[in-house]
Amino acid sequence: VLRHIDDLHDVLDKEQSSDEDRQKYCETKLRQATAAKSNKQREAEDAKSIIATYQNELDTVVGQIGSLKARMEDLDKQVAKTTSARQAERTAFEKSRDTNHAALELLGVAEKRLERFYATSLVQASEKAQ
C-alpha cells in the first residue's frame, strides 16, 4: 500500500510539475496576447487619429472648392456683363464710325460742288473784270 501511495505521490508530483509548466506557458501566452491587444488598440487609436486629421483636411478642401466655385460663378457673371457692355460699346462705335464716314463723304461731295460753283463764279467774275 505504501508503495502504491508513493507511486501515486510521484504521479501527482509529475502532474503538478506538468501543471506548473502549463500554467507558466499559459501565463506567457496571456501576457503576449495582452501585449498584442494593447498594440492593436494603440494602432487603432492612431488610425482613428489619422482618419480624423484627413477628414478635417478633406472638409477644409471641400470648403475651399465650394468657395472657389462661387468665386468662379461670380467671375463668369462679371465676364458676361463686361462682354455685353463691350459689345454694346462696339456697336455704338461702329455706328458712330459709319456715321462719321458718311459725313466725310457728304463733306467731300459738298466741297466739290462748292469748288465747281465758286470756280465758275470766279471765272465769270474775272471775265467781267476784263
C-alpha positions in Angstrom: 0.0 0.0 0.0 2.8 2.4 0.8 4.4 1.7 -2.5 1.2 2.4 -4.2 0.8 5.6 -2.3 4.4 6.6 -3.2 3.6 5.8 -6.8 0.5 8.0 -6.6 2.6 10.7 -5.0 5.1 10.5 -7.8 2.4 10.7 -10.4 0.9 13.7 -8.6 4.3 15.4 -8.4 4.7 14.8 -12.1 1.3 16.1 -12.8 1.9 19.1 -10.5 5.1 19.8 -12.4 3.3 19.5 -15.7 0.5 21.7 -14.5 3.1 24.3 -13.3 4.7 24.3 -16.7 1.4 24.6 -18.4 0.5 27.5 -16.1 3.8 29.3 -17.0 3.1 28.6 -20.7 -0.4 30.0 -20.4 0.7 33.0 -18.4 3.3 33.8 -21.0 0.8 33.4 -23.8 -1.7 35.5 -21.9 0.9 38.3 -21.4 1.8 38.1 -25.1 -1.9 38.3 -26.1 -2.4 41.2 -23.7 0.6 43.0 -25.2 -0.7 42.3 -28.7 -4.1 43.5 -27.8 -2.6 46.7 -26.4 -0.6 47.2 -29.5 -3.6 46.7 -31.7 -5.7 49.1 -29.6 -2.9 51.7 -29.9 -2.7 51.1 -33.7 -6.5 51.5 -33.9 -6.4 54.8 -31.9 -3.6 56.0 -34.1 -5.6 55.1 -37.2 -8.6 56.9 -35.9 -6.5 60.0 -35.2 -5.1 59.9 -38.7 -8.5 59.4 -40.2 -9.8 62.4 -38.2 -6.9 64.5 -39.4 -7.6 63.6 -43.0 -11.3 64.2 -42.5 -10.6 67.7 -41.3 -8.3 68.3 -44.2 -10.9 66.9 -46.6 -13.6 69.2 -45.1 -11.2 72.2 -45.5 -10.5 71.3 -49.1 -14.2 70.8 -49.8 -15.0 74.2 -48.3 -12.3 75.8 -50.4 -13.6 74.2 -53.5 -17.1 75.5 -52.8 -15.7 79.0 -52.2 -13.7 78.8 -55.5 -16.8 77.6 -57.4 -18.8 80.6 -56.0 -16.0 83.0 -57.0 -15.8 81.4 -60.5 -19.6 81.8 -60.9 -19.2 85.5 -59.9 -16.4 86.0 -62.3 -18.4 84.3 -65.1 -21.3 86.7 -64.4 -18.9 89.7 -64.4 -17.3 88.5 -67.7 -20.8 88.1 -69.3 -21.8 91.6 -68.1 -18.5 93.1 -69.3 -18.8 91.3 -72.6 -22.3 92.6 -73.1 -21.2 96.1 -72.3 -18.2 95.9 -74.7 -20.5 94.5 -77.5 -22.8 97.5 -76.9 -19.8 99.8 -77.0 -18.5 98.2 -80.2 -21.9 98.5 -81.8 -22.1 102.2 -80.8 -18.5 102.8 -82.1 -19.3 101.1 -85.4 -22.4 103.2 -85.8 -20.5 106.4 -85.0 -17.7 105.4 -87.3 -20.1 104.7 -90.1 -21.9 108.0 -89.5 -18.6 109.9 -89.4 -17.6 108.2 -92.7 -20.9 109.1 -94.3 -20.5 112.7 -93.0 -16.9 112.9 -94.5 -18.2 111.6 -97.8 -21.0 114.2 -97.7 -18.5 116.9 -96.9 -16.4 115.7 -99.8 -19.3 116.0 -102.2 -20.2 119.4 -100.8 -16.6 120.6 -101.2 -16.6 119.5 -104.8 -19.9 121.3 -105.5 -18.6 124.4 -103.8 -15.4 124.3 -105.8 -17.4 124.0 -109.0 -19.8 126.8 -108.0 -17.1 129.1 -106.9 -14.7 128.1 -109.8 -17.4 129.1 -112.3 -18.3 132.2 -110.4 -14.7 133.3 -110.2 -14.2 132.6 -113.9 -17.3 134.6 -114.8 -16.2 137.4 -112.4 -12.7 137.5 -113.9 -14.2 137.6 -117.4 -16.4 140.6 -116.4 -13.5 142.3 -114.9 -11.6 142.1 -118.1 
